[in-house]
């Protein structure tokens, strides 16, 4: 039997349905293609979208820091192009650029709409200074990281105790990381809190015996050598040092606090009298502190009680 022919109305409905299906398929394809283009453009070149949207360039920079770095330093370090927009910025790269300076411990960069950039820095605080043979001075933080120090005045640098006994690198440069600085920072912090009248005389810390013997040697204007033990509580040792200074009948050359309650103190010998006609002696303040091990009269105190 011949199949029944489709009526004119049926053909019209069939064509309309096919047209709608094709239109929906074309719309879905356009959405998918457009979405893919947006994703690729956002990932590869977000500046295109930013310019299409007419976003303004970055104008303001808001800095929050706990140290000495300034907005000028941040701007110079980031080196943003003049007309760059927020959408074009790669925050991870900007944070890495800031953290390349060892003075920066942590950096966070965030976008603030419509056209501002917020920078938050956590800076390392120096606890000592390190002078190199070439004449350069580096600052040393409590975690041992060394850095040149941006924003510190010459007076602030000179007020820091001088660190000695640091082994240089094979090429003669100062190490990027100084071991044992957490111990040095602990001693200086305890002295600052408990005995500032002692700390004001300290000029340097020798750490050459810290790794081998567990000892720190402090250089002071009133006592050339003060030996501390890293194995004993620094608060107790500072109290013993204060007591020794009180009971000493004269100036001291050395005080050894690394023996527990037993403290060994070495009096300073008087300057020999100048012979008639002899050249005047160089003032002791102009000479480096003697550190020889020549036998000297010493007295011992037991401060256990």
C-alpha positions in Angstrom: 0.0 0.0 0.0 1.2 3.5 -0.7 2.1 5.5 2.4 -0.2 8.3 3.1 1.3 11.6 1.8 2.1 14.4 4.4 -0.3 17.2 4.3 0.8 20.8 3.7 0.2 21.7 7.3 2.3 18.7 8.5 5.2 19.7 6.2 5.0 23.3 7.6 5.2 22.0 11.2 8.1 19.7 10.4 10.1 22.5 8.8 9.4 24.8 11.7 10.6 22.2 14.2 13.8 21.5 12.3 14.5 25.2 12.1 14.0 25.6 15.9 16.3 22.7 16.6 19.0 24.1 14.3 18.7 27.6 15.9 19.0 26.1 19.4 22.1 24.1 18.4 23.7 27.2 16.8 23.0 29.2 20.0 24.5 26.5 22.2 27.6 26.3 20.0 28.0 30.1 20.0 27.8 30.1 23.8 30.4 27.4 24.2 32.8 29.0 21.7 32.3 32.4 23.3 32.9 31.0 26.8 36.0 29.1 25.6 37.4 32.3 24.1 36.7 34.2 27.3 38.4 31.6 29.4 41.5 31.5 27.2 41.6 35.3 27.0 41.3 35.7 30.8 44.1 33.2 31.2 46.5 34.3 28.5 45.8 38.0 28.0 43.3 39.5 30.5 44.3 43.0 29.4 42.1 42.6 26.2 39.0 42.1 28.4 40.1 45.0 30.6 40.4 47.3 27.7 37.2 46.2 26.1 35.4 47.0 29.5 37.2 50.3 29.7 38.8 49.7 33.2 40.9 52.6 34.6 44.6 52.1 35.1 46.0 51.5 38.6 46.3 54.8 40.4 46.7 54.2 44.1 49.0 52.0 46.2 48.2 51.4 49.8 51.1 50.1 51.9 50.9 48.4 55.3 54.2 47.4 56.9 55.8 46.7 60.3 59.2 48.0 59.2 61.1 50.7 57.3 60.3 50.1 53.6 58.4 53.0 52.0 55.8 53.4 49.2 58.6 54.7 46.9 60.6 51.5 47.4 57.4 49.4 46.7 56.6 51.3 43.6 60.2 51.0 42.3 60.3 47.3 43.1 57.0 46.5 41.4 57.8 48.7 38.4 54.2 48.7 37.1 53.6 50.0 33.6 52.0 53.4 33.5 48.6 52.4 32.1 48.2 48.8 33.4 44.8 47.8 34.9 44.0 45.6 37.8 42.8 42.8 35.6 46.2 42.7 33.9 48.2 42.2 37.1 49.6 38.9 38.1 49.5 39.0 41.9 51.8 36.0 42.5 54.5 37.5 40.4 54.2 40.9 42.2 54.5 39.1 45.6 57.5 37.2 44.4 59.1 40.4 43.2 58.8 42.0 46.6 59.9 38.9 48.5 63.2 38.8 46.5 64.6 41.3 49.0 65.6 39.4 52.1 64.4 42.3 54.3 60.9 41.2 53.3 59.8 38.1 55.3 56.3 37.9 53.7 54.4 40.0 51.1 50.8 40.0 50.2 49.3 42.0 47.3 45.6 42.3 46.7 43.4 44.2 44.2 41.1 47.0 45.5 38.4 48.0 43.0 38.2 50.0 40.9 41.9 51.0 40.5 44.0 50.5 43.7 46.6 48.0 44.9 47.0 47.0 48.5 50.4 45.8 49.7 51.1 44.3 53.1 54.7 43.6 54.1 56.1 41.7 57.1 59.7 42.8 57.5 62.6 41.2 59.3 63.9 43.3 62.2 67.7 43.4 62.7 69.2 42.3 66.0 72.9 42.8 65.1 75.1 44.2 62.3 77.9 42.5 60.4 80.8 44.4 58.9 82.5 42.9 55.9 86.2 43.4 55.0 85.2 45.3 51.8 83.6 48.0 54.0 80.0 46.9 53.5 77.7 46.6 56.5 74.9 44.0 56.6 72.1 43.6 59.1 71.3 40.3 60.7 67.8 39.2 61.7 66.8 36.8 64.5 66.3 34.0 62.0 69.9 34.5 60.8 69.0 36.1 57.4 71.4 38.9 56.4 70.3 42.0 54.3 71.6 45.4 53.4 68.8 47.3 55.2 66.6 49.8 53.3 65.3 52.8 55.3 67.7 52.5 58.3 69.7 55.5 59.3 73.4 55.3 60.0 72.7 56.0 63.7 70.2 53.1 63.9 72.7 50.7 62.3 75.6 51.8 64.5 73.4 51.3 67.6 73.2 47.6 66.8 75.8 45.3 68.5 78.6 44.2 66.1 78.5 40.5 65.3 81.9 38.7 65.0 83.1 35.2 64.7 81.1 34.6 61.5 82.8 32.4 58.9 82.6 33.9 55.4 81.6 32.0 52.3 84.2 30.4 50.0 84.3 33.4 47.8 84.8 35.8 50.7 81.2 37.1 50.9 79.1 37.1 54.0 76.8 34.1 54.4 73.2 34.7 53.5 72.2 32.8 56.7 74.1 33.1 60.0 73.6 30.0 62.3 72.8 30.5 66.0 71.2 33.9 65.7 68.1 32.8 67.5 70.3 32.3 70.6 71.9 35.7 70.2 68.5 37.3 69.8 67.2 35.6 72.9 70.2 37.0 75.0 69.7 40.5 73.6 66.0 40.4 74.2 66.4 39.2 77.8 69.0 41.9 78.5 66.7 44.6 76.9 63.8 43.5 79.2 65.6 42.7 82.4 68.9 44.6 82.4 68.9 47.6 80.1 71.6 49.2 82.3 73.9 46.4 81.3 72.8 46.3 77.6 73.6 50.0 77.1 77.4 49.1 77.5 77.4 46.2 75.1 79.1 46.8 71.8 79.3 43.4 70.2 78.7 39.6 70.3 81.3 37.0 69.4 79.7 33.7 68.2 82.8 31.8 67.1 82.5 29.4 70.1 78.7 29.0 70.0 78.6 25.9 67.8 81.6 24.1 69.3 81.3 25.1 73.1 77.8 26.6 73.3 79.3 29.9 74.5 78.6 33.5 73.6 81.1 36.3 74.3 79.7 39.8 74.7 82.1 42.8 74.2 81.2 45.7 76.6 82.7 49.1 77.2 83.0 48.4 81.0 83.9 44.7 80.8 85.8 43.6 77.6 84.7 40.0 77.8 81.5 38.5 79.3 81.0 34.8 78.6 77.4 33.4 78.5 76.4 29.8 78.2 73.6 28.9 75.8 72.8 25.9 77.9 71.8 28.0 80.9 69.0 30.5 81.4 70.1 33.9 80.3 67.9 35.6 82.9 69.8 33.9 85.7 73.2 34.7 84.1 72.2 38.4 83.7 71.3 38.5 87.4 74.7 37.0 88.3 76.5 39.5 86.1 74.7 42.3 87.9 75.7 40.9 91.2 79.3 40.6 90.2 79.4 44.2 89.1 78.1 45.2 92.5 80.6 43.3 94.6 83.7 43.9 92.4 86.1 46.4 94.0 87.4 47.7 90.7 87.1 47.3 86.9 86.9 43.9 85.5 88.6 42.4 82.5 86.5 39.3 82.1 83.5 37.6 83.6 82.7 34.0 82.9 79.0 33.1 83.5 79.1 29.8 81.7 79.8 27.7 84.9 76.4 27.7 86.5 76.2 29.4 89.9 80.0 29.6 90.1 81.1 32.8 88.4 84.8 33.5 87.5 85.7 37.2 87.3 89.1 38.6 86.3 90.1 42.1 87.5 91.6 44.5 85.1 95.3 45.2 85.7 96.1 48.9 86.2 97.8 50.7 83.4 101.6 50.8 83.9 103.0 54.3 84.8 104.7 56.0 81.9 108.4 56.5 82.3 109.8 60.0 82.2 110.4 61.2 78.6 108.5 58.2 77.2 105.9 58.7 74.5 102.3 58.9 75.9 100.4 55.7 75.7 97.5 55.3 73.3 94.2 55.7 75.3 92.7 52.4 76.1 89.4 53.4 74.4 91.3 53.6 71.1 92.7 50.1 71.4 90.8 46.9 70.7 89.8 44.9 73.8 92.4 42.3 74.7 91.3 38.7 74.5 94.5 36.8 75.3 94.5 33.9 77.7 97.4 35.2 79.8 97.0 34.3 83.4 95.5 37.1 85.5 94.5 37.3 89.1 90.9 36.1 89.3 88.2 35.7 92.0 85.4 33.2 92.0 81.9 33.7 93.4 79.3 31.1 94.2 75.9 32.7 93.7 73.8 29.6 94.1 72.2 31.0 97.1 
